[in-house]
Amino acid sequence: MNWNTGANWTPTGPPTAGSNLIFPEAASNKTTNNDITAGTAFNSIAITGTGYTLAGNSIQLANSISSTNVGAANVNLALKASTTPSASL
């Protein structure tokens, strides 16, 4: 699943700088590729489904990254904190 493909997101449209990224349990494809411009700054990441792999271009993260379900989630992309983010995994 490419991040820059609008149909892959609800509401429809690719995320923009400052967005909260949510990766839900109900997704049909949990192998993701960040093909948005490297270094784009997002607000937060919430992984609420199991079995995700987040890969691709680097991102900046202003706030938290969290995973709320039991199960593996792989974050295989470079993260740069634009503040002091929290992690809850």
MOPEMO-V526126 format. One record per residue. N is the residue number from 1. RES is the residue in three letters. SS is DSSP state (helix for helix, strand for strand, loop for the rest). OMEGA is omega in degrees with one decimal (NA if undefined). D_FIRST is the distance of its C-alpha to the first C-alpha in Angstrom with 2 decimals. Layout:
<<N;RES;SS;OMEGA;D_FIRST> <N;RES;SS;OMEGA;D_FIRST>>
//
This chain:
<<1;MET;loop;177.1;0.00> <2;ASN;strand;-178.2;3.79> <3;TRP;loop;-174.9;6.41> <4;ASN;loop;177.8;8.85> <5;THR;loop;-174.6;7.86> <6;GLY;helix;-178.0;10.43> <7;ALA;helix;179.6;9.86> <8;ASN;helix;-174.0;6.91> <9;TRP;loop;173.1;9.84> <10;THR;loop;-3.7;13.37> <11;PRO;loop;-174.5;15.53> <12;THR;loop;178.6;13.82> <13;GLY;loop;179.4;13.26> <14;PRO;loop;178.1;11.44> <15;PRO;loop;177.7;13.20> <16;THR;loop;178.8;16.39> <17;ALA;loop;-179.8;18.74> <18;GLY;loop;-178.3;20.34> <19;SER;loop;168.1;17.64> <20;ASN;strand;-178.5;17.32> <21;LEU;strand;-179.1;13.76> <22;ILE;strand;179.4;13.57> <23;PHE;strand;-170.5;11.26> <24;PRO;loop;177.2;13.15> <25;GLU;loop;-171.2;14.40> <26;ALA;loop;-177.7;13.64> <27;ALA;loop;-179.4;9.84> <28;SER;loop;179.7;9.29> <29;ASN;loop;-175.4;6.25> <30;LYS;loop;172.1;7.30> <31;THR;strand;-172.1;6.21> <32;THR;strand;178.9;4.62> <33;ASN;strand;175.6;5.99> <34;ASN;strand;177.2;8.52> <35;ASP;loop;173.2;9.59> <36;ILE;loop;-177.6;12.04> <37;THR;loop;179.3;15.63> <38;ALA;loop;177.4;16.67> <39;GLY;loop;177.5;18.92> <40;THR;strand;-177.7;17.78> <41;ALA;strand;175.1;19.57> <42;PHE;strand;-179.0;18.02> <43;ASN;loop;-176.2;20.37> <44;SER;strand;174.2;18.88> <45;ILE;strand;173.9;16.10> <46;ALA;strand;177.5;16.58> <47;ILE;strand;-176.7;14.87> <48;THR;loop;177.1;16.47> <49;GLY;loop;179.6;14.76> <50;THR;loop;172.5;15.35> <51;GLY;loop;-178.8;13.54> <52;TYR;strand;165.2;10.85> <53;THR;strand;176.3;10.20> <54;LEU;strand;-177.7;9.65> <55;ALA;strand;175.9;10.12> <56;GLY;strand;-175.1;10.78> <57;ASN;loop;178.1;13.40> <58;SER;loop;176.1;16.12> <59;ILE;strand;167.3;16.67> <60;GLN;strand;-178.1;19.88> <61;LEU;strand;-177.4;20.34> <62;ALA;loop;-175.6;23.37> <63;ASN;loop;-166.3;23.61> <64;SER;loop;166.0;22.32> <65;ILE;strand;-176.8;19.52> <66;SER;strand;174.6;19.98> <67;SER;strand;-172.7;18.94> <68;THR;loop;178.6;20.94> <69;ASN;loop;174.2;20.37> <70;VAL;loop;179.9;21.99> <71;GLY;loop;-174.9;19.73> <72;ALA;loop;168.8;17.87> <73;ALA;strand;-178.6;15.19> <74;ASN;strand;175.9;14.66> <75;VAL;strand;-175.3;14.43> <76;ASN;strand;174.3;14.39> <77;LEU;loop;-177.7;14.56> <78;ALA;loop;178.0;17.89> <79;LEU;strand;174.1;19.09> <80;LYS;strand;-179.5;22.18> <81;ALA;strand;176.8;24.11> <82;SER;loop;170.0;25.69> <83;THR;loop;174.8;27.96> <84;THR;loop;-177.3;28.60> <85;PRO;loop;174.5;25.53> <86;SER;loop;177.4;25.87> <87;ALA;strand;176.5;23.84> <88;SER;strand;-175.0;24.02> <89;LEU;loop;NA;22.33>>
//
